[in-house]
Amino acid sequence: MMVMKNRILVLGGCGFIGSHVVDRFLSEGHSVRVLSRGPEIFRAPLQSVDYRFGELGNQTFLEESLQGVDIVIHLVSTTTPKDSNEDMAFDIESNLIQTVRALRSCVKAGVSKMVYISSGGAIYGNPEKSPVSENAPTAPLCSYGVVKLAVEKYLELFRNLEGFDSVSLRVSNPFGPRQNALGHQGVVAAILDRIHRRQPISVWGDGSVVRDFFYVGDLAEAIFQAAFHDTPSRVINIGSGVGLSLRDLLLVVRKELGLDFEVNYEPGRAFDVREIYLDISRAEAEMGWKPKTDLGGGLRTTWDFVQRNSKV
């Protein structure tokens, strides 16, 4: 696919996913600007990136950052599924309202497209069956999922009213280097960090919940492809396409990394979906994308990163 060089703004470009997205666009010679609250945790600023540090909700700051931009990658979220129900009004104000204002600013600035990172885990709720296609019913169990779904609807509204192009990627559970093990998302990062610290691993429930884990480099590639493909669909699932229980994930960690560790099982949580993994056939059909990194290879790369970068 021949791609003209574009000016890319990555909202949240200093985060875990954002840092890999920045790398992917830079690798093809695109001009990259990052809007973030602060610098990356695990590496120094890249000389070729135009960093703008501030809040997405600062309208003047955002409009200045949008000048000359062709494509926006929206990775910002101030909440997680775990904490979003604790203050739903904050979730709505800081994620939904700010994003709607950002959409208006994108139209005003002449941005050609937005790639929005939605949630493949929170939007569908407890699905009737897996793998879950994009046409499955949406029944979020937390405010995080409700807001993500609402943003998708506003993107479609802006497409109809303003002709503003966008695509929403419903992402499952990415893992890999530069994921913050102390954050509220990222079970693989948390597991490997606790193993490295020789601490027991805590599992909510009996470990039977099923999720869809895939390597962050494959996600960055999906975002890159979505930025330049004129897909017939506006919503696309991105994941491994394979379901794996937490118990089985721990078995793979033991086998692939040759590690031993203690596991503590804690009471289950009401907002946790029992089983979900995504049907990713639309991504392959419309973008030619499918994950290339197997689980074992991704775990080994991530474990190497944890060992090199841990402060313990």
N, C-alpha and C positions, 0 to 999 in steps of 0.2 A: 504493500500500500504506500503510494507516494503521498507525503504529507508536507505541506508548506510550513515554513517556520512561523510559529505563532508566539504571541505574548501571553503567558499563562499566569494567572493569579491563583495561588493555593491558599485558601482560607483554612488556617490550622496547619500550615506547612511545616511547623517545627514539632509536631506531635509524632507519635509512633508511625501511623500510616502516612502522614504528610511527608515525613522525611524520605520515605521510599518513593513516593509519588514525585517529589522534587528530583530525586536522582534519575527517575525514568525519563522525565521530560528533558532534563539536561543532557542525557545520553544521546538524544536525537537533535541536539543543537537549538532547542527552543529557549526563548528568553523567559526566565522564571522570576516572579515576584512572590513574596510570602507575606501574608498578614497573620500575625500571631501575638499572643499575650506576652510571650517571652522566648528566649532562645532555646535551642534543642538541649536536652539533658545530657546526651551521650557524646556529642561531638561539637567542635567549634564551628562557627558560621562559615559557609562556603563563599569564597570570594566572588563567584559568578552569580550569586543570588542577591536580588534586591530585597532586603528584609525591612518590613514595616511593623514596628511593635506597638500594639494598642488594642482597643476593644472593637469587636464587630459592631457593637451598638453605638459607637461614636460616628454619627452620620457624616460629619465633615471629613474625618479621618478615612472612612470607608470610600467616600466619593473621590478623594485625592488618590487613594490606592488603586481605584478602578480606571484611572485615566490611562488611555492607550492600551488597555487590556482586551484581548480577543476572546479568551476562554477562562471561565472561573471554575475551579474545583472546590466544592463546599464540603469540608470535613469537620466543621466546628460543631461541638455540642457541649453544653455546660453541665449536662446531667448524664446519668447512666440508668439502665433499667432498675438497678438496686435502689437508687436514691430519688428517682424522679417522683415517686408517689408521696414523698415526705413534704414536698412543697410544689404542688402542681401549678400554682400561679406563677412561681419563679420559672418553672419549666416552660410554660407558655410564653411568658414575657421575654425570656432570654434566648429562646430557640425559635419559636414560631413567629412571634411578632418581629424580632430582629431580622429573621430571614425574609419575611415578606417585605420589610423596608429595604433590605439588601437587593431583592429582586427589582424593586422600583428603581433603585440606584443603578443596577446593571442595565436596565432598559435606557435610562437617561444617558448613561456613559457610552452606549453603543456596543456593549458586549454582545458577542454573537451566540454564545452558548454557555450553559452551566451543567456541570456533572455533579449531581447531589448524592452524597453517601447516606443512604437510608439504612434500614435494619431488616435483615432477613430472619432474625430471631424474634424480635419483639412485635413486629407488625401482624404476623399470622396468628399469634396466640397459640392455643393448643389445637393443632391441625387435626382434621379427621383422618388423614393418612399422610404418610411420607413416602417418597420425597414430595415436597410442596412446590407446586407450580405457581407462577405469577397470577394465575386465574383463581387460586384458592380464596376462600372467604378470609377477610381480615377481621380479627377480634383481639386487639391488644389487651394484655393483662396489666399494663403499666402506662403511666403518663408518657414516658419516653416513646413507646410505640405509637400512642395516639398522636403525639406531636409529629413524629416522623411521617406518619400517614397523612396528616393535615398538610405538611409541607409538600408532599407529592401532589396533593390536590391543588394547592396554590400554584405549583409549577405548571400544571395542566391548564389552570385558569389563565395564567400569564401567557401561555402558548396560544390559547384561543383569543384572548383580548388584545395582546400586544405582538403576537408573532414571535415571541421570545423562545428560542430553542433550548431544550433541556432533556436530560435523561436521568432517571433515578436508579441507582444500583442498590438493590436489597442484598446487603452483605451479611454473610454468616459470621464465623469466628476466626479472624486472621491471627496468626502468631508469627513471631520471628524476632530478629535482632532489633534493639532499641525500644522494645515494649517495656513500659514501666511496671515492674513486678509489684509495686506498692499501690497501684491504681485499683479502681473498682471493676475493671474489665480485664480479661486476659488470663484465663485459667492456666494456659501452658506456661506463661511467664511466671506466674505465682508458684506453680509446681516446681519448676526448675530452680527458681530462686531459693525456695525453702530447702530443696535437696542440697544445693550448694552451701547453704548455711547450716546444714545438718539439723534441720528442724522438722518436726512432723508435718505432714500435709493434711489440711482440713478439707473435708468433702461434705457439702451440704446434702443431706439425705443419704440414701444407701448407695449412691454412685450409679444408679440405673438410668439416670437422665441421659438422653441421647442428643448429641450436638454434631456440628458440621465444622471441622477444623481444616484450615488450609493456610498455605504459606503467604506471607505478606508481599513477597515479590510478585506472586501471581495476581494478587489484588492490584498492585500498582500497574501491572500490565493491563488488567481489565479496565482500569480508570483511563489509562492512556488510549486504549482502543475506543472506549466510549466517547472520548473527546472528539474523535475524528470520524467516527462512523455515523452515517445518517440512518439510524435504525428505525424500522417500522414501529417498534414498540417503544414506549416511554418509560417502562418499568422492566428491569432485568435482574434476575437472581444471579448472585455471584458467590460461589462457595466451592466445596470439594465434590459435592454430589453424593457423598457417602456419610452415613450416620455412624457415630461411634459413641458408646457409653463412656462415662468418666472412668468406670472400672477398667474397661478395655483400653482407654487411653493410658492409664497408669501401667497396664501390662506392656503396652508398646514402649513406653519410656524405659521400663526395666530391661526389656529385650534389646532395644536399639542402642541404648546408652550404657548398658551393663551396670546399672545403678541399683542400690538397695535403699529403702526408705520406709518410714513409719507412716501410716495413714490413720487419721482420726475422723470418724463419721459423726457429723453434727445434725441436729434437726433440720428437715427440709424447709424451704422458703416458699411462701404462697405465690410469689410472682414468677417463680421458675417454671418455664414450659417443660412438660414431661419429655417430649420427644419431638425434635424437628431437625430435618436436614432438607436441603433445597434441590429441586429439579433445575439443573443449569443448562438444559438443552437449548433454551432460547439464546443464551449468550454465545453458544457455539454456532447456532444457525444464523444469527444476525450480525455477530462481530468476529466470528472465527476464533473465539476465545475459549480455552479450557485450561485448567490448572496443569502445570508441567512438573511441579515439585512434589515428590511423594512425601508422605507423613514422616517416614524415617529420616529422609534427607533433610527435611526442614527442621526436625528436632535436633539433629546433629549440629547443623549450622547455628541454631539458637543456643544450644548448650555450649558450644565453643565461645559464643559471644558472652554468655553469662559468666563463664570462667575468666575471660579476659577483662571484663568490665566491672565485676563485683568489687565492692570496697571492703568486703570481709577479709 
